Amino acid sequence: MKFLCTYLSTLFFAASTLATPIDIPPVNTHYSYHVPNTPITLILVIVHRSPIERPALFRTIFTSQQTLRRQLSQESNRWLDADDDPYQVDDKRSGKCMIGMKSVHVGGNDGERLTYRDVLDVMQGLWDVLYLGRNGYNTVYQIKNGSVVVGHGKIIVGNV
């Protein structure tokens, strides 16, 4: 009898635990984010089931911002060079975060291409939404400069 009571008690506890609502984030979240003081708007789809390690996300965005700022301080803004389109950067330390973006029309209509300043502005937007907003997950995004779509990109677990 004691065994039966223990067994029934265990079953009741397990059933009541399963009946408790679990806070599961949605599979995907869609964002539209205008990067402050820039013409850039990001349309993002964040995949909540694929997290990126926070330190790797920090290093990848921060290192890219430093490199781009240094480059823009030494020369004027221009279209991405052929070697930089697609623009890709990763966390060399861990290999656990890669950011890539590509112009819509490489070598095509100049209004539909990314500049180095655009890439820096995109990195600021990714910093705001993914790092500061604590949304460090695999993400795909579209890049708009004003009303013109100039590129698209992704941030994933992995390396170049």
matplotlib code that plots the C-alpha trace (Angstrom):
import matplotlib.pyplot as plt

x = [0.0, 2.8, 4.4, 1.1, 0.7, 4.3, 3.7, 0.4, 2.0, 4.9, 2.5, 0.4, 3.5, 4.7, 1.3, 1.0, 4.5, 3.6, 0.4, 2.3, 2.7, 6.3, 7.7, 9.0, 10.0, 8.6, 10.5, 11.1, 10.7, 10.4, 11.9, 12.1, 14.8, 15.9, 19.5, 19.5, 21.1, 21.6, 19.5, 19.7, 16.8, 17.2, 14.4, 15.4, 14.1, 15.6, 15.6, 15.3, 16.2, 19.8, 21.7, 25.0, 27.5, 27.3, 31.2, 31.6, 28.8, 30.5, 33.9, 32.6, 30.6, 33.1, 36.1, 34.3, 33.2, 36.8, 38.2, 35.5, 36.0, 39.7, 39.2, 36.7, 39.0, 41.8, 39.8, 36.4, 33.3, 32.9, 31.2, 32.4, 35.4, 34.8, 36.9, 34.6, 31.2, 30.1, 31.4, 32.2, 33.7, 33.9, 35.1, 38.6, 39.0, 36.2, 34.7, 31.3, 29.9, 29.9, 28.3, 27.9, 26.2, 26.0, 24.9, 21.7, 23.4, 27.1, 28.5, 25.0, 22.9, 24.9, 21.8, 21.5, 25.0, 26.5, 29.1, 31.6, 29.6, 26.4, 28.2, 29.3, 25.7, 24.4, 26.9, 25.6, 22.0, 23.1, 24.8, 21.6, 19.2, 21.2, 23.8, 22.2, 18.7, 19.9, 18.6, 21.8, 20.5, 21.0, 19.4, 18.8, 18.2, 17.5, 19.3, 17.4, 19.1, 16.1, 13.4, 15.9, 16.9, 20.7, 21.6, 20.9, 22.8, 23.0, 24.6, 25.1, 27.0, 30.2, 33.0, 34.0]
y = [0.0, 2.4, 1.7, 2.5, 5.8, 6.9, 5.9, 7.9, 10.8, 10.8, 10.6, 13.5, 15.7, 14.9, 15.6, 18.9, 19.9, 19.2, 21.2, 24.3, 26.9, 27.2, 30.5, 29.5, 32.4, 32.6, 30.8, 34.0, 37.7, 40.3, 43.8, 47.0, 49.2, 52.6, 53.2, 56.6, 59.6, 57.5, 56.8, 53.1, 50.9, 47.2, 44.7, 41.8, 38.2, 36.9, 33.1, 32.6, 28.9, 29.6, 31.6, 33.3, 33.5, 37.1, 37.6, 36.4, 38.8, 41.6, 40.9, 40.5, 43.7, 45.8, 44.7, 45.4, 48.9, 49.7, 48.6, 50.5, 53.7, 53.6, 53.1, 55.9, 58.3, 57.6, 57.8, 59.1, 56.9, 54.9, 51.8, 48.5, 47.2, 44.0, 42.1, 43.4, 42.7, 40.5, 42.1, 39.3, 39.4, 36.8, 36.2, 34.9, 34.0, 31.5, 31.0, 31.3, 34.4, 35.5, 38.6, 38.9, 41.4, 41.9, 44.7, 43.9, 44.8, 44.4, 46.8, 47.7, 50.8, 52.9, 53.5, 49.8, 49.2, 49.3, 51.9, 51.5, 54.0, 51.9, 48.9, 50.8, 52.0, 48.4, 47.3, 50.0, 48.7, 45.1, 46.3, 48.1, 45.4, 42.2, 43.1, 45.9, 44.5, 41.0, 39.4, 37.5, 34.9, 33.9, 36.7, 37.5, 41.1, 43.5, 46.8, 49.9, 53.3, 55.6, 53.8, 51.9, 48.3, 48.3, 44.9, 42.0, 40.0, 37.5, 36.9, 33.3, 30.9, 30.1, 31.7, 32.9]
z = [0.0, 0.9, -2.5, -4.3, -2.4, -3.2, -6.9, -7.1, -5.3, -7.8, -10.8, -9.4, -8.9, -12.5, -14.0, -12.1, -13.2, -16.8, -16.5, -15.4, -18.2, -19.4, -20.6, -24.0, -26.3, -29.8, -32.5, -34.4, -33.6, -36.3, -35.7, -37.6, -36.1, -37.3, -36.3, -34.6, -36.4, -39.6, -42.7, -42.0, -41.0, -40.2, -40.8, -38.6, -38.0, -34.8, -34.3, -30.6, -30.6, -31.8, -29.2, -29.8, -26.9, -25.5, -25.3, -28.9, -30.0, -28.2, -29.6, -33.2, -33.3, -31.3, -33.4, -36.6, -35.4, -34.4, -37.8, -39.8, -37.7, -38.3, -42.0, -42.3, -40.4, -42.8, -46.1, -47.2, -47.4, -50.5, -51.9, -50.5, -52.5, -54.4, -51.8, -49.0, -50.7, -49.0, -45.9, -43.3, -39.9, -37.2, -33.6, -34.3, -30.6, -30.3, -33.8, -32.3, -34.0, -37.7, -39.2, -42.9, -45.2, -48.9, -51.3, -53.2, -56.5, -56.4, -59.1, -60.1, -59.4, -56.9, -54.8, -54.1, -52.8, -49.3, -48.3, -45.5, -43.5, -44.1, -42.7, -39.6, -39.1, -39.5, -36.8, -34.5, -35.1, -34.4, -31.2, -30.1, -30.9, -30.3, -27.7, -25.6, -26.2, -25.1, -28.2, -29.0, -31.4, -35.0, -37.1, -40.7, -41.7, -44.6, -44.8, -46.0, -46.7, -46.5, -48.6, -50.8, -49.9, -50.2, -48.7, -46.5, -44.0, -41.2, -37.9, -36.9, -34.7, -36.6, -38.5, -41.9]

ax = plt.figure().add_subplot(projection="3d")
ax.plot(x, y, z, "-o")
ax.set_aspect("equal")
plt.show()
